[in-house]
Amino acid sequence: MRSLVTRLSLPLLLAAMVGSPAAVAQTWVDAKNPKTLFALAKAEGFAPEIINKKGEAPSFRMSVNGTNSLVLFMDCDDAKTNCKTIQFYAGYSISDVFETDRINQWNRKKRFARAYVDDSGDPVIEMDVDLDFNGLPRENIVESFAIWKSLVSSFGKFVNGEEAE
């Protein structure tokens, strides 16, 4: 009887130490291959468009609820490849200078992204995702896109005075 218990317990112990088979088989995504993140954005319905410029790190543009947004690859090697992080970016052009106090209201109440007033007095929102080392599970990247979509939508309303944050 003891050997049966030992034989049954060993696989359970190993699964607990390593994680479930589903967790071990997860797809991990990093920023070293921009085409992977581009394809993921496309699969999530963002209609991305590559805007790489010669000599610069990879990037692509995508529409988020009608707002142009960028995905910028950052912390790349000297050849502008093997990037470690990405940054989501959206800027808004407005006729008046956006008040810093209003941006501070946004930053006090929101997580995951930061907003600021750029040198032209326009509001900007950014969100960084660290994909260094082995990257993140695909599900986490999909969630980052969903968070970005929600934040851009909310920030656009905030900038237009439709949402009092």
N, C-alpha and C positions, 0 to 999 in steps of 0.2 A: 504494500500500500504506500509505503513511504516513497518508493521510486516513482510511482504514478503522480503523487503530489509534487515531487521535485520536477518531473518532466512537464507538468502542467504549469507550474509556477515560473519556470525559467523563461518561457516566451513572454509571459505577462510582465515579468521584471524587466526584460530587455525592451519591450515596447514602452514601458514607463520611462526608462532611461533615455531612449532615443526619440520617442514621440510616436505617434500613430503612423501607420503606413501612409495615410493620406498626407500627413504633415511632411513626411520624408520626401514624398513625390511632388511637393509643391513646385510650381514654376517661379523662379526668382528672376527679378528684373533689375538691371543696373543701368547706369548712364553711359556705359562704354560703347553701346551700339544704339545710336539715335533712332535707327529704323525700327527697333523694337518698340520704343515709346511712341513713335509716330503711328505705328500700326495699332497700338493699344488705344491711342486717342481716336483714331479712325473707327475702331471697333466700338468705342463708347459713344459714337455719334457726333464728334466734334468737327468733322470735315477739315482736318489740318492741311496746311500748305507749307512746304519747305521754303525757307527764306535764307538759306545759308549764304554767307558772303565769303569770298575767297580770303583766306588768312584769318578768319574769325571762327570761333567755336560754333558748333552746330546750333540751329534754332529752327523753330517752326511757329507759324501763326495759326490760330484757330478761333472760331467764333464761339463765344459763350453767351447764350441768350441775346444775340445781336451785338455784343461787345467784342471788339478785336482784343485778343489776348495772345501773349507770347509764351512759349516754353523755351527757355534759354539753358543751354548746357554749360555748366561752370566747373571750375576747379579741374581743368583739362591739362594734359601734358603740353609740352612746347609745340607739338605738332597739331594741337587743337583736337586731339582724340583722347580716348581713355578718360573721359570725364567722370567725376565723382558725385556731382550734385546737379540738380536742376532747379530752376527758378521759374515759377509762374509769375507773369507780369501783366498788368493792365493799367493804362493811363487814360485819363479823361480830359478832354479839352473843354474848358468852360470860359465864359466871357469875363467873369470877375475873378479876382484872386480868392482862392478858397481859404477860409480861415483856419489857422492852425488849431485853435480851440475846438473846432468841429472835428478835425482829424483826431485830436486827443480823445474826444468823446467816443469815437469809433474804436480806437485802440484800447481804451479802458474796458470795453464790453465784449470784444471779440477775441477769439483764439485762432491760432494756426497761421494767421497772416498779419502783416503790418501795413499800415497806410501812412502816407506822408504827403506833404505838399512839395512838388518838385521846384526847380529853379525858375520856372515860368509861372508859378502860382497855381498849377493844376494838381488835382488830386491823383494819387497813384496808389495801387495796392499790389503787394508782392507776397508770395509764399514760397519758401524754400523746402526742398525735399532732399534729404541726405541719402544717397544710394551707394555710398562708399562700401568697400570691402565686398561682401557677396550680394549687395543690393537688398531689395525687400521682396516679400512674396507678391505675386501678381495682384492678389486681392487687395493688398495695401495700396498699391499704385492706383488701382481702379477707384479705391476709396479716396485717394488724394485728388483725383480728377473730379469726383463727386463733390468733395469739400470745396474745391476751387470754384466749381460751377455755382454752388450755393453762395459762396462769399462774393463772387463777382455780381451775381444777381442782387444780393442784399446791398452791396456797396454802391452799385449803380442807382438803386432807389435812394440810398442815403445821400449821394452826391446831388441827385435831382430834387432833394427835399421831400421825397415821398415816404421816407422812413426816418423817424426821429430817434436816432440811437443815443 
